[in-house]
Amino acid sequence: MSKVIRKKGRSRLAFPEDYCVVDIETTGLSPEESEIIEIAAVRYRGGKKDAVFSTLIKPQHRITPFITGLTGISNEMVAGAPCIETAIRSFYEFAGGDMLMGYNVNFDINFLYDNLLRCCGIHLTNDFVDVLRFARKALPLLPDRCQTTVAAHYGIETKGAHRAEKDCEICNACYIRLRDELVRRSEEDK
């Protein structure tokens, strides 16, 4: 198996006010072997929710009971959903040139990049911010830096996690708390 060389945007350490939080649910961990079954993107302008894109996607192969147990997404739920070609183009049009943000976002970016290129011949070149990087810096003493662990640390509700739109909302809430904590520490160090 050859390694894919992606011409994607760059990972940024930044605290943008205008961005698009993205999350996907998949049938596995490998973009080469697994399928996207849900995409969500929540656009923020001036730090406020501006618009939402969310769609289930009908995969070519059946969703396993394990993935249904993890995500709550069943074969019945995706039976009438759009195909990946339609969904990925709609996502791309929604995201536009926005800075993308997510939690462990390289996972999502690689799936989105590979599917957009395969289905539409388009490179996903948006720069992106990984909130996990902020969690590692701000919260080194937590037992782990999983999104739900960070959310629990800050008292952020996680009911409904592992559905793409809810994960976008959890990610954004974590981003705001982590950003504020890191900015406060930076100002205290001056």
LODREN-492389 format. One record per residue: x, y, z of N, C-alpha, C in turn. Coordinates in steps of 0.1 Angstrom, whole numbers, padded with zeros to 4 digits, always signed. Each point is the difference from the previous one (the first is absolute). Layout:
<rs>
XYZXYZXYZ
...
</rs>
This chain:
<rs>
+0009-0012+0000-0009+0012+0000+0009+0012+0000
-0002+0009-0009+0008+0012-0001-0006+0011+0009
+0009+0008+0005-0004+0011+0009-0006+0012-0009
-0011+0005+0004-0006+0011-0008+0007+0013+0004
+0004+0008-0010+0006+0013+0002-0010+0010-0003
-0005+0007+0011-0011+0009-0001+0006+0014-0002
-0007+0008-0008+0003+0014-0002-0010+0008+0008
-0001-0003+0013-0011+0007+0008+0006+0013+0006
-0010+0007+0006+0004+0012+0007+0010-0003+0012
+0004+0011+0006+0009-0002+0011-0006+0001+0014
+0006-0008+0009-0005+0001+0014+0005+0013+0006
-0009+0007+0007+0003+0013+0005-0002-0001+0016
+0009+0007+0007-0002+0003+0014-0005+0014+0001
-0013+0001+0000-0007+0013-0001-0013+0000+0008
-0004+0012+0004-0013+0001+0006-0009+0009-0009
-0006-0006-0011-0008+0008-0009-0014+0003+0006
-0006+0011-0004-0013+0004+0003-0010-0005-0010
+0005-0002-0013-0009-0005-0011+0006-0013-0004
-0008-0011+0001+0005-0013-0003-0012-0009-0002
+0003-0013-0004-0010-0010-0003+0004-0013+0008
-0007-0003+0010+0003-0013+0007-0005-0011-0008
+0008-0011-0002-0004-0011-0008+0002-0013+0009
-0009-0010-0003+0001-0013+0006-0007-0010-0010
+0006-0012+0000-0006-0010-0008-0001-0013+0009
-0009-0009-0005-0001-0013+0006+0003-0010-0012
+0007-0010+0003+0004-0009-0010-0002-0015+0004
+0002-0009-0010-0001-0014+0003+0012-0006+0005
+0011+0007+0001+0013-0005+0005+0010+0011+0000
+0013-0003+0002+0010+0009+0002+0008+0004-0012
-0001-0007-0011+0009+0002-0012-0008+0006-0011
+0005+0012-0005-0007+0006-0011+0000-0009-0013
+0010-0009-0001+0001-0008-0012-0010-0012+0001
-0004-0004+0012-0008-0012+0002-0014+0003+0006
-0002+0011+0005-0012+0003+0008-0008+0011-0007
-0013+0002+0003-0008+0010-0006-0005+0010+0010
-0003+0012-0005-0006+0010+0008-0015-0002+0000
-0006+0000+0012-0015-0002+0001-0007+0012+0005
+0008+0010+0005-0007+0013+0004+0011+0011+0000
-0004+0012-0005+0008+0012+0000-0008+0011+0006
+0006+0007+0009-0006+0013+0005+0011+0010+0000
-0005+0013-0002+0009+0012+0001-0009+0011+0005
+0006+0007+0010-0007+0011+0006+0009+0012-0002
-0006+0010-0006+0007+0012-0004-0002+0010+0012
+0012+0006+0004-0001+0011+0010+0006+0013-0006
-0007+0011+0003+0005+0013-0004+0000+0009+0012
+0012+0006+0003+0002+0007+0012-0003-0008+0012
+0003-0013+0000-0001-0009+0011-0015-0005+0002
-0009+0005-0008-0014-0004+0001-0005-0010-0011
-0008-0009+0004-0005-0010-0010-0008+0008-0011
+0004-0003-0012-0006+0007-0012-0008-0009-0009
+0005-0013-0002-0007-0009-0009+0004-0014+0003
-0008-0010-0004+0003-0014+0003-0002-0008-0013
+0009-0009-0003-0001-0010-0010+0000-0014+0006
-0009-0008-0002+0000-0014+0006-0007-0009-0010
+0007-0012-0002-0007-0010-0009+0005-0014+0004
-0009-0009+0000+0004-0014+0000+0004-0004-0015
+0007-0011-0001+0005-0004-0013-0003-0015-0002
-0005-0004-0011-0003-0014-0002+0014-0007-0005
+0005-0009+0008+0013-0006-0004-0003-0011-0010
+0010-0005-0007-0001-0011-0009-0001-0013+0007
+0005-0001+0012+0000-0012+0008-0008+0002+0012
-0005-0011+0006-0008+0001+0012+0008+0005+0012
-0007+0007+0008+0006+0005+0013+0000-0012+0010
+0011-0002+0006+0001-0011+0010-0007+0003+0013
-0004-0010+0007-0006+0003+0013+0009+0007+0010
+0013-0002-0001+0009+0008+0008-0001+0015-0002
+0000+0004-0013-0001+0014-0004-0013+0006+0004
-0011-0008-0002-0013+0004+0004+0000+0003+0015
+0006-0009+0008+0000+0001+0014+0008+0012+0005
+0011+0004-0008+0008+0011+0004-0007+0013-0004
-0005+0001-0012-0005+0013-0006-0015+0001+0002
-0007-0011+0001-0015+0001-0001-0006+0000-0014
+0009+0000-0010-0004+0000-0014-0002-0014-0005
-0012-0003-0005-0004-0013-0004-0001+0000-0015
+0000-0012-0006-0003-0002-0014-0013+0006-0004
-0010-0002+0008-0013+0006-0003+0000+0015-0001
+0008+0006+0009+0001+0015+0000+0006+0006-0013
+0010-0008-0006+0007+0005-0012-0007-0005-0013
-0010-0008+0001-0006-0006-0012-0004+0011-0010
-0005+0011+0004-0005+0010-0010+0010+0012+0000
+0012-0001+0006+0009+0011+0000+0007+0002-0013
+0006+0011-0003+0007+0002-0012+0013-0008+0000
+0005-0002-0013+0013-0007-0001+0011+0009+0003
+0012-0005+0002+0012+0007+0004+0003+0011-0011
-0002-0002-0012+0003+0010-0011-0008+0012+0002
-0013-0001+0003-0009+0011+0002+0004+0007+0014
+0001-0008+0010+0003+0006+0013+0013+0007+0001
+0010-0005-0006+0014+0006+0002+0000+0013-0008
-0006+0001-0012-0001+0012-0007-0008+0011+0008
-0011-0004+0006-0008+0009+0008+0008+0005+0012
+0008-0009+0006+0009+0005+0011+0010+0010-0005
+0006-0003-0011+0010+0009-0005-0005+0014-0004
-0012+0000-0005-0006+0013-0003-0004+0007+0012
-0004-0007+0011-0004+0007+0012+0013+0005+0007
+0011-0007+0001+0012+0004+0006+0007+0011-0007
-0001+0001-0013+0006+0011-0007+0015+0000+0003
+0005+0012+0002+0014+0002+0004+0002+0002+0014
-0009-0004+0009+0001+0002+0014+0012-0008+0006
+0005+0005+0011+0009-0007+0008-0008-0012+0006
+0004-0012-0001-0007-0011+0006+0006-0003+0014
-0009-0005+0009+0004-0003+0013-0006-0013+0004
+0007-0007+0009-0005-0013+0005+0008-0006+0011
-0004-0011+0005+0007-0006+0011+0007-0012-0006
+0013-0001+0001+0008-0010-0007-0004+0001-0015
+0000+0012-0005-0006+0003-0013+0007-0006-0012
+0013-0004+0002+0007-0007-0011-0008-0012-0005
-0006-0007+0009-0008-0012-0003-0011+0004-0010
-0008+0011+0004-0011+0004-0008+0005+0006-0014
+0011+0008+0001+0005+0007-0012+0004-0011-0010
+0007-0010+0004+0005-0010-0009-0011-0007-0007
-0011-0004+0007-0012-0006-0006-0006+0009-0010
-0002+0013+0005-0007+0009-0009+0008+0003-0012
+0013+0002+0001+0009+0002-0011+0000-0011-0010
+0002-0012+0005+0000-0012-0009-0013-0002-0008
-0011+0002+0007-0013-0002-0006-0003+0012-0010
+0003+0012+0004-0002+0011-0010+0008-0001-0012
+0013-0005+0001+0008-0002-0011-0005-0011-0009
-0003-0011+0006-0005-0012-0007-0013+0003-0007
-0010+0006+0007-0013+0003-0006-0001+0012-0009
+0008+0010+0003-0002+0013-0008+0012+0005-0006
+0012-0007+0002+0012+0005-0006+0005+0013+0006
-0004+0003+0013+0003+0013+0006+0009-0003+0012
+0010+0008+0002+0008+0000+0012-0006+0008+0011
-0001-0005+0012-0004+0008+0012+0012+0007+0005
+0001+0013-0002+0012+0008+0003-0002+0009+0012
-0012+0000+0006-0002+0008+0012+0010-0002+0011
+0005+0011+0006+0009-0002+0012-0010-0005+0011
+0006-0005+0011-0008-0006+0010+0007+0001+0014
-0008+0000+0010+0004+0001+0014-0004-0012+0007
+0009-0006+0008-0003-0012+0007-0001+0003+0015
-0012-0001+0005-0003+0004+0014+0007-0009+0010
+0003-0013-0004+0007-0009+0008+0014+0006+0004
+0006+0007-0009+0014+0006+0002-0001+0010+0012
-0011+0007+0001-0002+0009+0011-0002-0007+0013
-0008-0011-0001-0003-0008+0012+0013-0006+0006
+0009-0005-0009+0013-0005+0005+0008+0010+0007
+0000+0012-0005+0007+0011+0006-0006+0005+0013
-0013+0001+0000-0007+0006+0012-0003-0010+0011
-0001-0012-0003-0005-0010+0010+0009-0013+0000
+0013+0002+0003+0009-0011-0001-0002-0011+0012
-0008+0004+0010-0001-0009+0011-0013-0009-0001
-0009+0003-0010-0011-0009-0001+0004-0014-0004
-0008-0010+0004+0004-0014-0003+0002-0002-0015
-0008+0007-0008+0001+0000-0015-0006+0013-0005
+0002+0002-0013-0005+0012-0006-0011-0003-0010
-0008-0010+0002-0011-0003-0009-0010+0012+0002
-0007+0002-0011-0009+0012+0000-0010-0001+0012
-0006-0012+0002-0010-0001+0011+0007+0002+0014
+0012-0004+0001+0007+0002+0013+0003+0015+0002
+0004+0007-0010+0002+0015+0000-0013+0007+0003
-0011-0005-0007-0013+0006+0002-0004-0002+0015
+0001-0012+0005-0003-0002+0014+0007+0009+0009
+0013+0002-0002+0009+0008+0008-0006+0014+0001
-0006+0005-0011-0006+0014+0000-0015+0000+0003
-0006-0012+0003-0014+0000+0002-0009+0002-0012
+0006-0004-0011-0008+0001-0013-0008-0013-0002
-0013+0001-0003-0009-0011-0002+0005-0008-0013
+0001-0013+0002+0004-0009-0011-0011-0010-0004
-0012+0001+0005-0010-0009-0005-0002+0002-0015
+0000-0012-0007-0001+0001-0014+0013+0000-0007
+0011-0002+0007+0013+0000-0006+0001-0012-0010
+0009+0001-0010+0002-0009-0011-0011+0001-0010
-0007+0011+0000-0008+0004-0012+0007+0013-0004
+0001+0002-0013+0009+0010-0006-0004+0014+0005
-0012+0004-0001-0004+0014+0004+0002+0002+0014
-0003-0009+0009+0002+0001+0014+0015+0001+0003
+0008-0008-0006+0014+0001+0002+0006+0013-0004
-0006+0006-0011+0005+0014-0004-0003+0010+0012
-0012-0001+0006-0004+0009+0010+0009-0002+0013
+0003-0013+0003+0009-0003+0011+0014+0006-0003
+0004-0003-0012+0014+0005-0004+0001+0015+0002
-0011+0007-0005+0001+0015+0001+0000+0005+0014
-0008-0007+0009-0001+0004+0014+0014-0002+0006
+0007-0012-0003+0013-0002+0005+0010+0010-0005
-0001+0003-0013+0009+0011-0006-0001+0013+0008
-0012+0004+0003-0002+0013+0007+0006+0000+0013
-0002-0011+0008+0006-0001+0013+0015-0001+0000
+0005-0008-0009+0015-0002-0001+0006+0013-0005
-0006+0007-0010+0006+0013-0005+0000+0010+0012
-0011+0001+0007+0000+0010+0011+0010-0004+0011
+0002-0013+0003+0010-0004+0010+0014+0003-0005
+0003-0003-0012+0013+0002-0005+0003+0015-0001
-0009+0008-0004+0002+0015-0001+0002+0006+0014
-0008-0005+0009+0001+0005+0014+0014-0003+0006
+0005-0013-0003+0013-0004+0005+0011+0009-0007
-0002+0002-0013+0010+0008-0007+0001+0014+0006
-0011+0006+0003+0000+0014+0006+0005+0000+0014
-0002-0011+0008+0006-0001+0013+0015-0001+0000
+0005-0007-0011+0015-0002-0001+0007+0013-0004
-0007+0010-0005+0006+0013-0004+0006+0008+0011
</rs>
